[in-house]
């Protein structure tokens, strides 16, 4: 149902209303009981309430009715707003970092200046929307936000998830969508000119007739995206990742045969096979390397984007500057591996072995992740003793149960709690 944006004229008394702090607290507590199915639970109805600059950090308002609510400047970091109705809401300058907005109705919402870093907007509806209300003088009139309506214009969305979201044509103009997950998002006809999409995942996105003129798409992923009619005039497409070839050859040998020879070399202690040297090779056609024995593999600058490498053995491997974004590395053995400058955003390294590799009595190789990009990666339960993380980006990295004993950490993490990189 259409819901209001906020009026530039004096609002009608029956539309925007105020709520005292005790009443707001009671509404939130009753909503929590409602979500848990407890007695005296009531779904929160905060439609058209003036909650500008309110502190709702970490609050669970899933399925709440927030139609037309004023939340400009509000503190909503880590809030849970799954399936909430935020039609026509004013979220200008709101702090929504790490908030869960999945499957929200955000039609006509104003997100100008909002910080959506690491937020989950998967499956939400961000299309245009307006609210008409009856006026005794003017008849029906359209209510508008106090500034400019709609879209994510000038919003900060670094690392946000927008996969499967529905957006309108004015989406993301001059927006910062660095490292955002836009997989499968419908951006048909969207005006993305001058937007920052560095490292964004646009796999399978619909960019039909989209305007990307002057946009920055450095290291963005365009695999399977519909680019028909899209405009890229003046755009920076440096290191853009497109669809891989069906088969990769290195010196006239198929990649899979080279890896088989490398495994034979590893299993025979160098008596048979041959050590693989595969700089800048695209491994994606293989899809998975689960459980493979690839210790000592030399693949600097190689592309493994989105692959399944669970339980792979890569002890002592050279993966400097490799693209490992979104890779499944659960339980992988990476002891002594060189991953300097590697891109591991959203990689799953839970339970991975990142500690030192013994190469002789009293001699070890430490795993080196210096300058690696690990934002949004999962290192839950990983063994990272003595790992080198100098100048690494651990933003929104999950480190629960990760053993970082004697690790060389980034200065920002050393100065805070090493078990939290939020």
N, C-alpha and C positions, 0 to 999 in steps of 0.2 A: 504493500500500500504506500502511495506517495507520502513522504514526510518532509517537514520543513527544513529549509535552510533558514538562515537568520536574517532578519529584516534590517534594512538601512533606515527605515522609518521607525517611529516609536512602536514597540511591540504591543499587541493587545494584551491586557491583563490576564486573559484566559489562556494565553499561549506560553510565554516564557514565565516560569515560576521559580521561586526560591525554595530552598530546603535547609532547615537548620542542621548543624553538625550532628546532634543526637538523632534526628530523624533519618539522616543519611546513613549513620552507623546502624540504626535499627533495620533499615531497608536492606543493607548489605548482609547483615547477619541472618535476616529472614530468608534472603535469597540463597545463602549457603545451605540453610536447612531444607529449602525447596530442592536444591540440586542433590542433596543426600536422601531425599524422600522422608525427612523427619517431620514430626508434628509441628504445627504452627509455621510451616514453611510457605513462603509466598514469593512468586516470581517478581523480581524487581522491575518496577515501572518508573523509570527516571526520564521519561520523555519530556522534552522542552524544559528541563530543569537547568538553572544556571549553576554550573559546577566549575566555572573558570578557576584555574590555578589550584584545584583541590588535589590532595594527596591520596591516590588510590593505588599505590605501588603494590604489586603482587596480589591484588584483590581478584577473586574469582567472580566474574559477572557473566559467565557463559549463559547464553540464551536470554539475557536481559533485554528489556525494551528501552533503548537509549535513543529513540527517534528524536531528531532535532535537538539533542542535548548540547549544552555549551560546555566544552571541555578545553577551551583555549588555555594553553600554558599549564595544563594539568600534568601531574606526575603519575604516569601509568606504566612505568617500567616493570616488566615481568608480569603484568596483569593478564588474566585469562579471560578473553572475550569471544571465545568460540561460539559461532552461530548467533552472536548478539545482533540486534537490529540497531544499526547506527546510521540509518538513512537520514541524510541532511544534517548530520552532526557537525559541530564546529570543533575541530581538533587542531586548530592552528597552534604552532609552536609547542605542541604537547610532546612529552617525553614518553615514547612508546617503545623504547629499546627492549628487545627480547620479549615483547608482548605477543600473545597468541591471538591473532585475529582471523584464524582459519574459518572459512565458510561464513564470514560476516557479511551483512548487507551494508555496504558503505556507499551506496549510490548517492550522488549529490553531496557527499561529505567534503569538508574543507580540510585538507591535510597540509596546507601551505606552511612551510617552516617546521613541520613535525619531524622528530627524529625517530625513524623506524629501523634503526640499525639492528640487524639480527632478528627482526620481527618475523612472525609467520603469518603471511597473508594468503596462503595457498587456498585456492577455491573461493576466494571472496569476490564480491561483486563491486567493482569500482567504476561502474558506468555513470554517466551523467544522470541527474535526477533533480526534479523540482517539486515544491509543495505549493499547492494552491489552497488558500484559506478564504472563507467568506467574510466579506467586509460590508458593514451596513451602508457605507457610503459608496465604495468603489465596486461592490459586488465581489466576484472572485478576484484575488490578486496573488501574484507570485511572490513568495517570500525569498529573500536573498541573504547570503551571508553578509556579515558586517563589512567584510572587505571583498574579496573576489572568490567566486564560487569554484569549488570542485577541484578535481584532478590532484596529482601529486606534484604540482608545480613547486619547485624549490624545496621539496621535502628531501630529507637525508635518509636514504634507504640502503646504506652499505650493508651487504650481507643478508638482506632480507629475502624471504621466500615468497614468491608470487606465482609459483607453478599452478597452472590451471585457473588463474584469476581471470575475471571478465573486466575489461577496461574500456573506457570510451576513447573517442578520437583525439581528445586533448590531453591524454595521459602523458606524463613524464617530460613535458617541455622544460628544458633547462634543469632536469632533475639529476641527482647523484644516485645512480643505481649500481655503483661499484660492487662487484662480487655478488650481486643479487641473483637468486635462483628464479629465473623466468621460464623454466622449462614448460613447454606446452601452452604458454599464455597467449591469449588472443589479442594481438596488437594491430589488428587490421586497420589501416588508415591512421594509425596513431602518429601524432606529431612529436617525434623524438629528436628534433633538430637541436644540436648543441648539448644533448644529454650526455652524461658520463656513464658509460656502460662497460668500463674496463673490467675484464675478468668475469663478466656476467654470463650466466648459463642460459642461452636462448635456444637450446635444443628443442626442435619440433615446434617452435613458436610460429605463430601466424603473423608475418610481417608484410602481408600483401598491401601494396600501395602505402606503406609507412614512409614517413619522411625522416631519414637519419642524416640529413645534411649537416655537416660540421660536428657530428657526434664523435665521441672517443670510444672506440671499440677494441682497444688494445687487449689481446689475449682472450677476447670474448669467444664463446662457443656458439657456432651457428649450424651445428650438425642437424640435418633434417628440417631446418627452418624453411618456411615458404617465403621466398624473397621476391616473388613476382611483383613487378611494378614498384619495388622499394627504391628509394633515392638515397644514394650514399655520397653525393657530391661534397667534397671537402672533408669526408669522414676519415678518421685514423683507424685503419684496419690492420695495424701491425700485429703479427703473430696470431691472427684470427684462426680459430680452429674450425675447419670445415669437415665434411664427411670423409672418412678414410677410404683409401682404395680397397677393393675386395681382397687383394693379395699383395703383400709387401715382399719385394726382392732386395737382397743386399749382395752385391757383386754376383748377380745372376743366380743366386741361391735363394729359395723361398725361406722366409723368416722362420717358419715352424721347423724346418730341417736344421737350421743353424742352432736353434735352441735345443733340439734333440741331441746334436753333437756336443753342445755345451754340457748338457746333463750327463752325457756319457763321460766327458772329460772330468766332471766333478766326481762321479761315482767310481771312476777308476784311478783316482788320485793323479790324473794327468797322463796316464799311460795310453788311453784311447780318446777319440774325439778331438775337439778343438775348443779352446776358450773363445767365447764370443765377444767381439768388440762392435758395438752397435750404437754409435753416437747419433743422436737426433732421429732415431728410427721411430716410426709410428707403430706401436704394438696393438692398437685397437682392433684391427681385423681378427686377432686371435681371441678377443672377447674375454677370455679367462686364462689365468695362469695358476689356478688354485692348487696348492700343494706341490708345485714344481720345485725341483732342486736346481737353483740358479745362483748358488754362492759364487762370489767373485765376478758376477756379470758386469761388464763395462757398458753402460748405456747413458752417458751424460746427455742431457737435453732431450731425452726420449719422451714420447707421449704415451701415457697409460690411462688417460682420462676415463673415469667411470668404470674401469675394469674390475674384475673379481680376482684378487690376489690373496684370498684368505689362505693362511698357513703356508704361504710361499716362503722358500728359503733363499734369502738374499744377503747372507752374511758377507761382509767385506765388499759388497757391490758398490760400483761407482754410479750414483744416480744424481750427480750434481746438476742442478737446474732442470731436473725432470718434471714433467707435468703429471702429478698424481692426484689431481683434484677429484674428489668424490670417489676415490678408489677404496674398495673393500680390502683392508690389510689386517683384518682381525686375526690375531694369533700369529702374524708374520714374524719371521726371524730376521731382524735387520741389524743384528749385532755387528758393530764395526763398519756399518755402511756409511758412505759419504753422500749426504743429502743436502749439501750446502746450496742454498738458494732454491731448493725444490719447492714446488707449489703443491701443498697438501690440504688446501682449504676443503672443509667438509669430508675429509678422509676419515675412515673408520679404522683407528689403530688400537682399538680396545684389546687388551691382552697381548699386545705386540711386545716382542723382545727387542729393546733398544739399548740394552746395557753393553758393557765392553766385551770384545771378542778376544779370547786368549789365543795368541799366535805362536807363542813359545814360552818356556818357563820364565816367569817374571816379566813377560812382554804382552801388552794388550793393545788392541785398536778400539778407540772409543767411537761410538756413533756420533756423527757430526751433522747437526741440523742448524748450523749457524745460518742466519739470514733466511731461513725457510719460512714460508707463509703457511701457518697452521690455523688460521682463523676458522672457527667453527668445527675444528677437527675433534674427534673423540679419542682420548687417550685413557679412558677408564680402565683401571687395573693393569696398565702397561708397566713393564719393567724398564725404567729409564734411568737407572743408576749411572752416574758419571757422564750422562749424555751432554753434548755441547749444544746449547740453544742460544748462543750469543747473537743478539740482534734479531732473534726470531720473532715472528708475529703470532702471539698466543691469544689474540682477542677472541673471546667467546669460546675458548678451547675448554673442553671438559677434561678435568684432571682428577676426578674422584678416584681414590685408590691408586693413583699413579705413583710409583716409587721414584722420587727425584733425588734420592740420596746422593750427595756430592755432585749434583748436576751443575753445569754452568748455565745459569738462567739469564734472561734479559733483565736489564736494570730495573725496569718497571715492575717485574714480577718479584725480583729479589726484595724490593722495598715494600711489598705487600705480602699477602698470603700465597705461597707457592702452590697451594692446592686449589686456588681459584684464579682464573684468568679472565674474569668477566669485565 
